[in-house]
Structure formats: C-alpha cells, structure tokens
Amino acid sequence: MPAGTDVALSRGDKICEICGDEIRKSGGITCDAENCSISLHTKCFENIAKLFFTERKNWRCKGCTTKCKSTPNTPATDVIVLRHEVECLNREKELLVNLNSELKYNNELLKEKLSFTSSESSSYAAKTRGPFLNQANTGTVSCSTAKKSQNQHILPSAGIIVKSNNNSISNTDVLNDIKNNINPKDLQLCLSGIKKIRNGVVICCDDDKSLGKLKEHVSSKLGRKYEVSNTKLYNPRIMVKNIQIPENSSVADIIDNISSINDLQDLQNREIKFVTKLNYPNATHLVLEVSPELQARNNELAEMISDIKAFIKKLEFWEQTGHIPVLSKKISQSPLEPYDNTLNEEFPYDFINLLPNRKGAPKNINLPPLYESPLPVNDKKKKSMEELLQFIPPVHHSFFKNLKTDTGRLLVTEEEEEGEGKQAREFPEIPQRRWLKAGSRNKSEDVRFQEQVAITLNKEWVVIMSH
C-alpha cells in the first residue's frame, strides 16, 4: 500500500489519530515515513490543512517529523553544493560592501560640488564685465545670447604636466605608470580629465587642493623618471587691423592711444602687451596680448557690432526693394527668406523633366508665352531703352542693343550739325515680298514689288510700297 494516499481499509484495521474512531471503507491518509502506521480520516486531515499548510502526498505525522529534524537524511553531494553556494554568497556580500563604500565616496564628492553651485553663480564673462555692461544685461536675454555666453569665457582647469625626456617612452607608457603608482580614490583627488601629449600626459584637477596632492605624490614616486611641472595659462592675443602709426612713435604711445580711444579705464586689469607688427602695402596690423577681462569686453563689443551690421543690412535691403509691391508683401513676412517659386504668384515655375529616357518625359515641350499680348517696340521706345543702359547691369546690355523694332533693326548715327544737333536716320531695309499674279497658276509668273517711295510725314519716315 503506497504511503500518503487514500486507502480503503476494512473495519477495525486502522484508527484515526485525531478523533480515535475507526477508519471505515471511506478511506484515510497514512504517514509518508517508513515503518509508520499512523493514519487519519480524510475529513480530519482537511481540517488540519485549513490551519496549517500541509501537502497531502508528503504528509508525515508529528513524531516522524521530529525524527527527521534530529537526523537529517541529506546526500553528501547536496552538502557540497550548499557549501559552494554559501561561499558565493559571502563573496557577493564583500563586493556589495566595497561597492557601497565607493558609492558613499562619490556621493560625498557630489555634495561638495553641489555646495559650490548652490552659492551665487556667475560666469567668467559676468565677473570680468565693466559696470556699464553689467547694468545693460540686467534685463531679459534671448536664447541665442544665453547659448553664446555659455560657450565663451570658460576658464581652463589647473593641472600638471608629466613628461619624459626619453623619446622611446610613449605617452601610453607614462599614463600606465601613473595609474599603477597613484590611486585617485585613496588620495581623494578630484580629476577633471587626462590628455595625452608628446612623450607625456596632462592631468587636470578641479581645485588647487587636489592639484597640490597630485603633484606631491607624482613627484615623490615618479619624479626621478619623469619631469613634473604645472601647466601655464597664456593670455589671449588679438589683432588690431588698419592702424595708422605716426612716425617716431613708441610702442607705449600706441598702447596708451588704444586705451584712451576705447575707454578702458573702468577695467581693473587692462594689461596690454605688444607682440609684433605686421606691415602690408596698404595697411598695418598689430598683434597684442591682452588680459582675459579685456578679451571678454572685446568679444561682447564684437557681438554688438555684428548685430548692428545685420540690422543695417536688412534695413538697406528693405529701402531698396520696398517700393516693389510684390517684394514689399514678401519682405514684410521675412526679409531674408529664400523662395522656391517666383516672386510673382500669378506665374509660378513649371517643373519639366527634360530627360527623354525617363518614363513620362514630354517629347515636345510647348510652354505658353509669358505675355500673351506684348506691346510693340517702336523707334522711340528703343531709343529710351538705350538711354537707360546706365541703370541696367552690363550683363543685359547686349540684349537691349540687339533688340529689333517692329520696323526692323534701328540704326542711329550721331552727327553734330551747325546750330542744330539733329540725328539723321537711315532707311530701314524692307524685306522683299513675293506675290502671285491674280488668276495665274504658274508660280514663275510672280511679280516683285520693286518701287519704293519714301516721304516725310510729321518728321517720321514712312515707307510706301507699290507695283
């Protein structure tokens, strides 16, 4: 009889351990342990299962359960596996402890940096401005100006240069030696970046405290092998173009004149150093080394001048084209916006595929004329066009000079006559026309108009044709 299953017992064979009644034919549940004859009614087991979670197949009585706890029956292989799992858990715990310590250290560094930013922040350009520019920038600032101010006047971070005098040692070797001998975490250094140079590296720090610690440890451990020095911050240089330098004038006089003309007395640090002079045939340029405060003022003035030039350019473009109705309508929306179509909305561009190999390409392109009924071009109109050539770009002169009138090409010769400056005009060439004689079927019997009579009427030449 399998243990732990419902069994059909005869009357008087089994007695329920809970209620003490005999287990009849309705069946019961037997203990799962070997050599154990304790049984329960099915209903009694269900009542126990409601109070304590118990599986029906693996049920054991209280005595068998106590024996199993005192004498575990676990194979040796399971014990070995459990020991390995315990070792892995211990290693994982150690790694988590180390990770927790590193996170605490990084958290402290972030708190220190946030303490600096929580104070009143101001950019390098704002610190170096004069009082006039600080008052001018108290109002609202556009998005483009804010982006420019963020990208300009950034102070370089301090750092040290670790370099080898031996050309056979590369910058990668220097960097590996530094990593093997110095641990920034142990020294609590705030590094901002590392840059490789020829036979060495440049290590930048966020503050002077970290810079001092880094230089001290690098010099003590790698000072005999490498050369350790601080980075140098150079002042910016500017070029002043098209300067008229008087004769017998010294460099100090030129710098004083520049300071007085540009009103630089309000700047605390207005140091200007002469570097060199560039002489050209038509101009003279000066290269000067200035302080960061003066460079910031120069950049701000350059932005102001560029904005003023752009405004003047838009204003001139408007004044030159504002009298044109179509342009005035377009420019009122956006003066510098490029257009894909013509300025005249009534005549848009026609996009035509000129490649015959493509499908759908038209073989015979017949475009409608731009003007259906153009005005005739007479002699007076042609002459007025030629008088206006001085106002027309030279590229289009050939078109107006070769323009034909309705009566033929206009030929004008200027002659200075005494008392009157009249212009003599030649007869225009009249094309010969061929006509068929009335009632004639032979084309050889045509008659040409050969007689040409010219008379003057209202000071204009009139040609009469007759046969």
C-alpha positions in Angstrom: 0.0 0.0 0.0 1.6 3.3 -1.0 2.1 5.8 1.7 0.4 9.2 1.8 -2.6 8.2 -0.4 -6.3 7.4 0.2 -6.6 3.7 1.2 -9.7 1.6 1.5 -9.4 -0.2 4.9 -11.5 -2.9 6.3 -13.4 -2.3 9.5 -11.2 -2.4 12.6 -7.8 -2.3 10.7 -6.9 1.4 11.4 -7.8 4.0 14.0 -7.7 7.8 13.3 -5.0 9.5 15.4 -7.1 12.7 15.9 -10.7 11.5 16.6 -9.9 8.0 17.7 -12.6 6.4 15.5 -12.1 3.5 13.2 -11.3 4.3 9.6 -14.0 2.7 7.6 -14.3 1.9 3.9 -14.5 5.7 3.2 -10.7 5.6 3.3 -8.0 7.6 5.0 -4.4 9.0 4.8 -1.3 7.2 6.1 2.0 8.8 7.2 4.6 9.0 4.4 7.5 7.8 6.7 8.7 4.2 6.5 7.6 1.8 9.3 4.8 4.1 10.5 1.2 3.0 10.7 -0.5 6.3 11.9 -3.5 7.2 9.8 -6.1 9.9 9.6 -9.6 10.4 8.3 -9.8 12.4 5.1 -12.0 15.0 6.8 -9.7 15.2 9.8 -6.7 15.9 7.5 -8.7 18.6 5.7 -9.4 20.3 9.0 -5.7 20.3 9.9 -4.8 21.6 6.4 -7.1 24.6 6.9 -5.0 25.6 10.0 -1.5 24.6 8.8 -0.3 24.4 5.2 0.3 20.7 4.6 0.8 18.7 1.4 -1.4 15.6 1.1 1.1 13.4 -0.8 4.1 14.1 1.5 2.3 14.3 4.9 4.1 13.0 7.9 3.0 12.7 11.5 4.4 14.7 14.3 6.7 12.0 15.6 8.2 11.3 12.2 8.7 15.0 11.5 10.7 15.4 14.8 12.9 12.4 13.9 13.7 13.8 10.5 14.8 17.2 12.0 17.2 15.5 14.5 18.7 13.1 12.0 18.8 14.7 8.5 18.9 12.3 5.6 20.7 14.6 3.1 23.2 13.1 0.5 26.9 14.2 0.6 26.7 15.8 -2.9 23.9 18.2 -1.7 26.1 19.3 1.2 29.0 20.2 -1.1 26.7 22.2 -3.4 25.3 24.1 -0.4 28.8 24.9 0.8 29.7 26.4 -2.6 26.5 28.4 -2.6 27.4 29.8 0.8 30.9 30.8 -0.4 29.4 32.6 -3.4 27.0 34.5 -1.2 29.9 35.6 1.0 31.9 36.8 -2.0 28.9 38.7 -3.3 28.4 40.3 0.1 32.0 41.5 0.1 31.6 43.0 -3.4 28.4 44.8 -2.3 30.2 46.2 0.7 33.0 47.6 -1.5 30.5 49.0 -3.9 28.6 50.6 -1.1 31.8 52.3 0.1 32.6 53.6 -3.3 29.1 55.0 -3.7 29.4 56.8 -0.4 32.7 58.4 -1.5 31.2 59.5 -4.8 28.2 60.8 -3.0 30.4 63.0 -0.8 32.2 64.4 -3.8 28.9 65.3 -5.5 27.8 67.0 -2.3 30.9 69.1 -2.3 30.4 70.1 -5.9 26.8 70.9 -5.3 27.8 73.2 -2.4 29.8 75.3 -4.8 26.9 75.5 -7.3 24.3 76.3 -4.6 26.1 79.6 -3.9 25.6 82.6 -6.2 26.8 81.5 -9.6 28.2 83.9 -12.2 30.0 83.2 -15.4 33.6 84.3 -16.1 32.3 86.8 -18.6 29.9 88.3 -15.9 32.8 88.7 -13.5 35.0 90.5 -16.0 32.4 92.9 -17.3 32.5 96.6 -16.5 29.8 98.4 -14.6 28.2 99.7 -17.8 27.8 96.2 -19.3 26.5 94.7 -16.1 23.7 97.3 -15.9 22.8 96.7 -19.6 22.5 92.9 -19.1 20.2 93.0 -16.0 17.1 92.6 -18.2 15.9 89.6 -20.2 18.3 87.8 -22.6 17.5 85.9 -25.7 18.1 82.2 -26.1 20.9 82.7 -28.7 22.7 85.2 -26.4 22.5 82.8 -23.5 24.0 80.0 -25.6 26.8 82.2 -26.7 27.6 83.3 -23.1 27.7 79.6 -22.0 30.3 78.7 -24.7 32.5 81.7 -24.1 34.9 82.8 -21.4 35.4 79.4 -19.8 38.5 79.3 -17.5 40.8 76.4 -18.2 41.2 73.9 -15.3 44.5 73.7 -13.5 46.7 70.7 -14.0 50.2 69.2 -14.1 52.4 68.0 -17.0 54.1 64.6 -16.6 56.6 64.3 -19.4 59.5 62.0 -20.3 62.8 63.3 -21.7 63.4 59.9 -23.4 61.8 59.8 -26.8 61.5 56.0 -26.7 58.9 56.2 -23.9 55.4 56.9 -25.3 52.6 58.8 -23.7 50.8 55.5 -23.1 53.7 54.2 -21.0 53.7 57.4 -18.9 49.9 57.0 -18.3 50.2 53.4 -17.3 53.0 54.2 -14.8 50.8 56.9 -13.3 47.8 54.5 -13.0 50.0 51.8 -11.4 51.5 54.1 -8.7 48.7 56.6 -7.9 45.1 55.8 -6.9 42.9 58.9 -7.0 40.3 57.2 -4.8 42.8 56.7 -1.9 44.1 60.3 -2.2 40.6 61.7 -2.6 41.5 63.7 -5.8 39.0 65.5 -7.9 40.3 65.0 -11.5 38.6 66.6 -14.5 40.4 64.9 -17.3 43.6 63.5 -18.8 45.1 64.5 -22.1 47.9 62.8 -23.9 50.8 64.9 -25.3 54.1 64.0 -26.9 56.0 61.7 -24.5 53.7 62.6 -21.7 50.3 63.4 -20.3 48.4 66.4 -18.9 46.3 65.8 -15.8 43.7 68.4 -15.0 42.2 68.9 -11.5 39.1 70.7 -10.3 40.7 72.5 -7.4 44.0 73.6 -6.1 43.9 71.1 -3.2 43.7 68.2 -5.5 46.4 69.7 -7.7 48.8 70.0 -4.8 48.3 66.4 -3.6 48.6 65.1 -7.1 51.9 66.9 -7.8 53.3 65.9 -4.5 52.7 62.2 -5.0 53.7 62.1 -8.6 57.0 63.9 -7.8 57.7 61.5 -4.9 57.1 58.3 -6.8 57.9 59.2 -10.4 60.0 62.3 -10.1 63.2 60.6 -10.9 61.8 59.0 -14.1 59.7 61.9 -15.4 59.6 65.6 -15.4 56.7 67.1 -13.4 55.6 70.7 -13.9 52.5 72.9 -13.7 50.5 74.0 -16.7 50.9 77.6 -17.9 47.8 79.8 -18.7 48.6 82.1 -21.5 46.8 85.4 -22.1 44.7 85.7 -25.3 46.1 87.6 -28.3 44.1 89.9 -30.6 44.9 91.6 -33.9 44.1 95.3 -34.4 43.9 96.0 -38.1 44.3 99.1 -40.2 46.2 101.3 -37.7 47.8 104.5 -38.8 51.1 104.7 -36.8 52.7 108.2 -36.8 56.4 108.5 -37.3 58.7 108.4 -34.3 56.1 106.9 -32.1 57.0 104.2 -29.5 55.1 101.1 -28.5 54.0 102.7 -25.2 52.4 105.6 -27.1 50.4 103.3 -29.3 49.1 101.3 -26.4 48.2 104.4 -24.5 46.3 105.7 -27.5 44.4 102.4 -27.9 43.4 102.5 -24.2 42.2 106.2 -24.3 40.3 105.8 -27.6 38.5 102.6 -26.4 37.7 103.9 -22.9 39.4 101.1 -21.0 39.9 103.0 -17.7 37.0 101.2 -16.0 38.6 97.8 -16.3 40.7 96.7 -13.3 43.0 94.5 -15.3 43.6 96.2 -18.7 47.1 94.9 -19.3 48.1 95.2 -23.0 51.4 93.8 -24.3 52.9 94.4 -27.7 53.8 91.2 -29.6 54.6 92.1 -33.2 53.7 94.4 -36.0 52.5 93.3 -39.5 53.3 95.7 -42.3 51.4 95.4 -45.6 51.5 97.7 -48.7 48.1 99.3 -47.9 47.6 98.5 -44.2 49.4 97.9 -40.9 48.2 95.4 -38.3 49.2 95.0 -34.6 49.3 91.8 -32.6 48.6 92.4 -28.9 48.5 90.2 -25.9 45.6 91.3 -23.6 44.1 90.2 -20.2 41.1 87.9 -20.0 39.0 90.8 -18.9 39.8 92.8 -21.9 39.2 89.9 -24.2 35.7 89.4 -22.7 35.0 93.1 -23.4 36.2 92.7 -26.9 34.0 89.7 -27.6 30.9 91.5 -26.3 31.6 94.5 -28.4 32.1 92.3 -31.5 28.7 90.7 -30.9 27.1 94.1 -30.6 28.8 95.3 -33.8 27.7 92.2 -35.8 24.1 92.6 -34.6 24.2 96.3 -35.7 25.6 95.4 -39.1 22.9 92.7 -39.7 20.2 95.2 -38.8 21.6 97.8 -41.2 21.9 95.2 -43.9 18.2 94.3 -43.5 17.2 98.0 -43.4 19.1 98.8 -46.7 17.6 95.8 -48.4 14.1 97.0 -47.4 14.7 100.5 -48.6 15.9 99.3 -52.0 13.1 96.9 -52.6 10.2 98.3 -50.5 8.7 100.2 -53.5 8.1 97.0 -55.4 4.6 95.8 -54.5 5.3 92.1 -54.7 8.6 92.4 -52.8 7.0 94.5 -50.1 4.5 91.9 -49.5 7.1 89.1 -49.3 9.6 91.1 -47.3 7.1 92.0 -44.6 7.0 88.3 -43.7 10.7 87.6 -43.7 13.3 89.7 -45.5 15.9 87.0 -45.7 13.8 84.0 -46.5 14.7 82.1 -49.7 11.8 81.3 -52.1 11.3 78.3 -54.3 8.8 80.0 -56.7 8.9 83.3 -58.5 8.1 86.5 -56.7 5.0 86.9 -58.9 2.4 84.5 -57.6 0.5 84.5 -60.9 3.3 82.9 -62.8 4.8 80.0 -60.8 7.7 77.9 -62.0 6.8 74.9 -64.3 8.9 71.8 -63.3 9.6 69.8 -66.5 11.6 66.6 -66.9 14.0 67.1 -69.9 15.4 63.6 -69.8 13.8 61.6 -72.7 14.8 58.2 -71.2 12.6 58.6 -68.2 9.0 57.5 -68.3 6.5 60.3 -68.7 9.1 62.8 -70.1 7.4 65.1 -72.7 8.9 64.9 -76.1 7.7 68.2 -77.4 7.8 71.0 -74.8 5.4 73.8 -75.7 5.4 76.4 -73.0 2.9 79.3 -73.1 4.3 82.7 -73.6 5.0 84.8 -70.6 2.9 87.7 -72.0 0.0 87.0 -74.4 -0.2 90.4 -76.0 3.2 92.3 -75.7 3.4 95.9 -76.5 5.1 96.9 -79.8 8.7 98.3 -79.7 8.9 101.4 -81.8 11.9 103.6 -82.5 11.3 106.0 -79.7 10.9 103.1 -77.2 14.1 101.5 -78.4 16.0 104.8 -78.0 14.7 105.3 -74.5 15.8 101.8 -73.6 19.3 102.6 -74.8 19.4 105.8 -72.8 18.6 103.7 -69.7 21.5 101.4 -70.1 23.5 103.2 -67.4 20.9 102.0 -64.9 21.0 98.4 -66.2 23.7 95.8 -65.3 26.2 95.4 -68.1 25.3 91.7 -68.5 22.0 92.7 -70.1 23.3 95.5 -72.4 23.7 93.2 -75.4 20.0 92.2 -75.2 18.8 95.8 -75.4 21.3 96.8 -78.1 20.3 93.9 -80.4 16.6 94.3 -79.8 14.7 94.7 -83.1 11.9 97.1 -83.5 8.6 96.4 -85.4 10.0 98.2 -88.5 13.4 96.4 -88.4 16.7 97.0 -86.7 17.3 100.5 -85.5 20.4 102.2 -87.0 21.3 105.5 -85.4 24.3 107.7 -86.4 25.0 110.9 -84.4 26.1 113.9 -86.4 26.8 117.3 -85.0 25.3 120.0 -87.3 25.7 123.7 -87.0 23.0 125.3 -85.0 21.0 122.1 -84.6 22.1 118.8 -83.2 19.8 116.6 -85.2 20.1 112.9 -85.8 20.0 111.5 -89.3 18.3 108.2 -89.7 18.9 105.8 -92.5 16.1 104.0 -94.3 15.3 100.6 -92.8 15.8 97.7 -95.0 12.4 96.5 -96.2 12.2 92.8 -96.9 11.2 91.8 -100.5 7.8 90.1 -100.6 6.7 87.7 -103.3 3.1 87.7 -104.6 1.3 85.6 -107.2 -0.5 87.4 -110.0 -4.2 87.2 -109.9 -5.6 84.3 -111.9 -2.1 82.8 -112.6 -1.5 79.1 -111.9 2.2 79.2 -112.7 4.5 80.3 -109.8 7.1 81.6 -112.2 4.8 84.4 -113.2 5.2 86.2 -109.8 5.8 89.9 -109.7 8.1 91.6 -107.2 7.5 95.0 -105.6 10.4 97.0 -106.7 9.4 100.6 -106.5 10.0 102.2 -103.1 8.9 105.7 -102.5 9.7 107.5 -99.2 8.1 110.7 -97.9 8.3 112.5 -94.6 5.2 112.9 -92.5 5.4 114.6 -89.1 9.2 114.3 -89.0 9.0 110.5 -89.3 10.0 108.2 -92.1 7.1 106.4 -93.8 7.7 103.7 -96.5 5.1 103.3 -99.3 5.2 100.1 -101.4 3.6 99.9 -104.8 3.9 97.9 -108.0 
